[in-house]
Amino acid sequence: MKPHHPALLALCAASLAMTVPSVAAGQDRTAARPQPGRDAVVGDMLGTMQHGFYQCALPGDAAGDAFVEQPAESFRIGAGSSYETEAGSGVYLMHGTTLVFTRGPKKDQRFRRLGANTLQALEKDNTLGRLICTRLGGVD
């Protein structure tokens, strides 16, 4: 068998590389990047809620009360993104208009901020739920 000249081998390899499409050039690297899950909050700034007691209620009906208080859902927002309920304490993350309780008895509950003092529950499909929590003035 006759040995091949190194320059001839390099020229053949370069010619072959130009005619065969590169595997790396055809890869879609976007699909390989981690994608945010349902609970991920993307964009916007981190923030905090007004400190104080938040009373939670469900809407009532025309024949009775305008709202039906849900004492077990109520909570108090404190310093350092903390909160307290009758069941214990935890922390929350406020990202843009989305509040997520990240630790404690309300862990994984999500709310949309409707104003400086009002939150509305978010369902698993990210639609607004019926529960509304409002900060009460003068109650600390």
C-alpha positions as CSV (number, residue, x, y, z in Angstrom):
1,M,0.0,0.0,0.0
2,K,1.4,3.4,-1.0
3,P,1.5,6.1,1.7
4,H,-0.5,9.3,1.0
5,H,1.0,12.7,1.1
6,P,-0.2,14.8,4.1
7,A,-1.0,17.8,1.9
8,L,-3.1,15.7,-0.4
9,L,-5.0,14.3,2.6
10,A,-5.7,17.9,3.9
11,L,-6.9,19.0,0.5
12,C,-9.3,16.0,0.2
13,A,-10.7,16.7,3.7
14,A,-11.3,20.4,3.0
15,S,-13.1,19.5,-0.3
16,L,-15.3,17.0,1.5
17,A,-16.1,19.4,4.3
18,M,-17.3,22.0,1.8
19,T,-19.7,19.6,0.0
20,V,-21.2,17.9,3.2
21,P,-23.4,20.2,5.3
22,S,-22.2,20.7,8.8
23,V,-24.1,18.8,11.5
24,A,-23.5,21.7,13.9
25,A,-24.8,24.3,11.5
26,G,-28.1,22.4,11.2
27,Q,-28.7,22.1,15.0
28,D,-31.4,24.1,16.6
29,R,-29.7,25.2,19.9
30,T,-32.8,27.1,21.0
31,A,-34.6,23.8,21.9
32,A,-31.6,22.8,24.0
33,R,-31.9,25.8,26.3
34,P,-33.8,25.5,29.5
35,Q,-37.3,26.8,29.2
36,P,-39.2,28.5,32.0
37,G,-41.9,26.3,33.6
38,R,-45.4,27.4,34.5
39,D,-44.4,28.8,37.8
40,A,-41.5,30.8,36.4
41,V,-41.8,34.5,36.3
42,V,-39.9,36.1,33.4
43,G,-39.1,39.8,32.9
44,D,-40.2,42.8,35.0
45,M,-38.7,44.0,38.3
46,L,-38.7,42.4,41.8
47,G,-40.7,44.2,44.3
48,T,-42.6,44.0,47.6
49,M,-46.2,44.4,48.7
50,Q,-47.5,47.0,51.2
51,H,-47.1,45.8,54.7
52,G,-50.2,45.0,56.6
53,F,-53.2,42.6,57.0
54,Y,-54.7,41.2,53.8
55,Q,-58.3,40.0,54.2
56,C,-59.3,37.4,51.6
57,A,-62.8,36.8,50.4
58,L,-64.9,35.2,47.6
59,P,-67.6,37.1,45.8
60,G,-71.1,36.8,47.2
61,D,-74.4,37.0,45.3
62,A,-77.2,39.5,44.8
63,A,-79.4,37.8,47.3
64,G,-76.9,37.9,50.2
65,D,-73.6,39.3,51.2
66,A,-71.4,41.2,48.6
67,F,-68.5,39.0,49.6
68,V,-67.8,36.0,51.8
69,E,-64.7,36.3,54.0
70,Q,-62.3,33.4,53.9
71,P,-60.3,33.8,57.3
72,A,-58.1,30.7,56.6
73,E,-56.8,32.4,53.4
74,S,-56.0,35.8,55.0
75,F,-52.4,36.8,55.8
76,R,-50.2,39.6,57.0
77,I,-47.3,40.9,54.9
78,G,-44.2,42.0,56.9
79,A,-40.7,43.1,56.4
80,G,-38.2,41.3,54.2
81,S,-40.8,39.7,51.8
82,S,-42.2,37.7,54.7
83,Y,-45.8,36.8,55.5
84,E,-47.7,35.3,58.4
85,T,-51.0,33.2,58.6
86,E,-52.8,31.4,61.4
87,A,-50.9,28.3,60.2
88,G,-47.4,29.8,60.3
89,S,-45.0,32.1,58.4
90,G,-43.1,32.1,55.1
91,V,-41.7,34.3,52.3
92,Y,-43.0,35.5,49.0
93,L,-41.5,36.7,45.7
94,M,-43.1,39.7,43.9
95,H,-42.0,39.8,40.3
96,G,-43.8,42.4,38.2
97,T,-47.5,41.9,38.9
98,T,-47.2,38.3,40.0
99,L,-46.8,37.3,43.7
100,V,-45.7,33.8,44.5
101,F,-45.6,32.4,48.0
102,T,-42.3,30.5,47.9
103,R,-42.1,29.1,51.5
104,G,-44.5,28.5,54.3
105,P,-48.1,27.4,54.6
106,K,-49.2,29.2,51.4
107,K,-46.3,27.8,49.3
108,D,-47.0,27.7,45.6
109,Q,-50.1,29.9,45.8
110,R,-49.9,32.6,43.1
111,F,-51.7,36.0,42.9
112,R,-51.9,38.8,40.4
113,R,-51.4,42.3,41.8
114,L,-54.4,44.5,40.8
115,G,-53.4,47.6,42.7
116,A,-51.2,48.7,45.6
117,N,-53.5,46.9,48.1
118,T,-55.3,44.2,46.1
119,L,-54.3,40.7,45.0
120,Q,-56.4,38.2,43.0
121,A,-55.6,34.5,43.0
122,L,-54.2,32.8,39.9
123,E,-55.4,29.4,38.9
124,K,-53.0,26.7,37.6
125,D,-53.7,27.7,34.0
126,N,-52.8,31.3,34.9
127,T,-56.3,32.6,34.7
128,L,-57.7,34.8,37.4
129,G,-59.4,32.9,40.2
130,R,-62.3,34.1,42.4
131,L,-60.4,34.7,45.6
132,I,-59.5,38.4,46.2
133,C,-57.3,39.7,49.0
134,T,-57.3,43.3,50.1
135,R,-55.1,45.1,52.6
136,L,-57.1,46.6,55.4
137,G,-56.2,50.1,56.5
138,G,-55.6,50.7,60.2
139,V,-55.1,47.0,61.0
140,D,-51.6,46.0,61.9
